[in-house]
Amino acid sequence: MVIAVILVALIFDFTNGFHDSANSMAGPIATGALKPRTAVIIAAVLNLVGACLSTEVAKTISGGFFDDELITASIILAGLVGAIIWNLLTWLFGLPSSSSHALFGGLIGAVVVGAGFASVNGWVIVSKVLVPSIVAPVVAGVAAALATVLAYRITRRTPSGHSETGFKYGQAFTASLVALAHGTSDGQKTMGVITLVLITANLQATGTGPQPWVIFAAGLAIGLGTYSGGWRIMRTLGKGVVEIETPQGAASGAATTATILASAHLGFGLSTTHVATGSILGSGVGRRGAEVRWSVARKMVFAWLLTLPGAGLVGGLAALLANFGTVGVVALLLLLTVACSLIWTFSRRHRVSHHNVTDSREVLVLAAASQTTYVEDPRVTTTPKPKQKTKKAKAKSAA
Amino acid sequence: MKIDWGALGIVIVVSISASVLFMILLASSIRLLSASKVRANQGGSGAVMLSAGYALLALAALLVLFCIYLIVPQFH
């Protein structure tokens, strides 16, 4: 039983990796600072490294959220199933919803159904999940906006070619840091869950942190997941919300990393997705003339609001099933397999991979910032200023 | 159990100041490196600006390393 839960936890970690690789690498791929393949490999390695850095968030999950006297391995399994299914569904629709909230939602739902409301430490969840989940994206957004403004102001008289190249490296660098931070923050969530299972199975003392092999396994799973790549979400995040130039990319990466690492260090179960989106929006606000697509942003916010209750519902239903003992657990695992393969089949119909991640029609219009995508259009490439390009591209799309 | 506003405050201050500081260093370094190139193209010597630019770049990298050093428990 414990082994089964650990395996499912690692599967969740894997889906977390490919769901969230977009967060770090969408920007540099969109601006052409990194090639898709290279970006994903770097992100995978750094996720693994990042996962080994800290264990504060893991301790929050294994030690603070739930009353571990009342929780059983099958309840945790149910929570994980809820989280995985929710993660895959949002991935199918290309929504950058939060894997972390999927996990928390699934677990909370399962625990409430399986062990009752009393076993959830409500205040810990409010203090370590809900409040940070609102504050952190705003902070990241403000930080990114300030950094963007500064970047443009300082390099105002620098020839645009030079600053473009310079910030390209900067963006690639900060994006790698985001991957590192993602490993630190999200890798720990799986560690926390596995540790929670070990504690409930009395294989580990209450209140202790994750063991080394758990840390490594979680890091490896998230790294592999990242390597397999979440091209679908990358499309929404890299080009859908706001046009990004390399200085903005560098700024948003720096802001995301700083926010995530600082919060992870203090044990907040933060959503990397929310923070990354917040700082990308912030970098859009920070550059004059940049167009922020608030409608897309609003859609994302709805997806976020849905995630906790949605995953909670799936987790709760799964817990109902898991309460039937061994038969229920086996049925649950079967169900998970079926759901995963169904979603996988659906996703094959409209593949988004590293071949076409930047070339959907919608993306082309928004790609105004990255000149590379436009080379086919002579009218556009001959215009000198990037701002004019944007207008022409828009006019073209309207026609 | 109450909400830990202190920790949230730390997150806010640290995140914003770290990203802003990093960006100032990076952007200034890019500006200096570019200026040195321009100077060199015009026949002058951009050596001072070049080294200053790389120095700032190194500072930015140090800043990042220091921040990571702060959060890894093994180093303390």
Interface residues (C-beta under 8 A of the other chain):
Chain A: L53 S54 T55 N121 W123 V124 V126 S127 V131 P132 V135 A136 V139 A140 V142 A143 A144 L146 A147 T148 L150 A151 I154 T155 R157 T158 P159 H162 S163 G166 F167 G170 T174 L177 L180 T184 P247 A250 A251 A254 A255 T257 A258 T259 L261 A262 S263 A264 H265 L266 G267 F268
Chain B: M1 K2 I3 D4 A7 L8 I10 V11 I12 V14 S15 I16 A18 S19 V20 F22 M23 I24 L26 A27 S28 S29 I30 R31 L33 S34 A35 K37 V38 V64 C67 I68 L70 I71 V72 P73
